[in-house]
């Protein structure tokens, strides 16, 4: 299958039949070593379906409604994207190593591409469709 792309879009790559932005596809190999924790919560969403909004609400709940705690860092630091792999920035996996439990994690990856440890640990999933 040929990918049709224009200059305004990031390059795509197919992984198990799923088109992914190239930097996300490149993150999948290292993600297989990701270690889930029992109290992790995965926010699984389609792109542009309210991911940031849901992340803010869940972080507010986790922080007991304390606005000062919720303003401790930008949302992309408080709730890292698992598959984030932008050149020059820490990967999502690197950011999660320093995130204290319980961790909120967001992802746009389909179930078939998530690290096996998330499934093995039976991590709680908040799914937004």
N, C-alpha and C positions, 0 to 999 in steps of 0.2 A: 504494500500500500504506500503510495507516494504522499508525502506531506506537502500540502500547499501552504506557502507562507508568503507574507509580504514583509516589506522592510520595517513596518511599524510593530511587528510582533516578535517576541523572543523565539529563538529556535526551539522546536519540539522534538521529542524523541519518544518512540513507542516502547513501553515496558509491559510485557504480558498483555499486549493489546490495548494498553491505556496510554493515550497521548499525554506526556508530561513536559513541562518546561525543562530544558536541558539541565539546568543546575539542580533541579529537584531529582531528575533521573540519576544524576551523578551522585546524589546523596544516599541513594538506596543501598548501595553496597555497604558503606560504613554503618548505616542504620541497623544492619543485621546484628551488630554487637551491642545495640542499645539495651540497657537493663531497666525494665519496668519495675515499679514498686507497687506493693499491694494497695496503697492509698492514692495512686495516681488517678486522675480523671482526664479522659481523652475527650476533647470537644471535636467531633467529627462533622464537617460541614462541606457543602458545595461552595466553590468560590462565589463571592458576592451574595451570600445568603444570610448575612447577619453575624458572621464569625466574631468580629470585634465587639459588637453589641453584646452577644452572649458571653464572651470572655470577660467583659467589664462586669456584667451582672454576677457571674459566678465568682469572680475575684472579690466582689463586694460581699457576697455571702460568706466566702471563706475568711474574710477579714472582719466578720461580725459587724459590717456596716461602718467601720471606722474609715472615714474619708482620708485621714492622714496616711494610714497604711496603704490605702488604695492609690494614693498619689506618690508612692515611694519610687516609682520608676514608670517609664512608658509601658503601655500594654504589651508591646512586642517583647519586652524583657520579662514582665510578670507572667505572661502566658506565651511561651515561645512556640513557634511553628516547628514541629518535629522535623520536617523535611527541609527547613531553611538551610541554604548552602550558598549564599551570595559571596562572591569573591571579595576578600578584604574584611568581611564581618565574621564573627563567631558563628559556627553552625548551630542549628537548633539543638543538636545532641550536646555540643559543648556548653551551651547556655543551661541546659537541663542538669548537667553535672553539678552546677553551683546553685541550683534552685532547691530551697529547703522543702521538705515534705510538709503537708501534702501538696503535690505538684499538679498544676493545671497545664495541660498540653493540648495544643490545637493542631489539626491536620486536615488537609484536603485529600489525602490518599485514600483510595478504596481499600476495603478489607483485605483484598488479595495482595496488596503491596505493603501493608503494615508489618513492622517487625514482629516475628513470632512470639517474642517475650510478652507483648501486650496481650496476645490471645492466651498464652500459657498462664499468665498471672491473673487472668480474668479481670482485667482492669475495667473500672466503671467507664461507660461510654455515654456521653451526652450527644445525641445525634440530631442535627438540624437539617431538615430537607426543604 
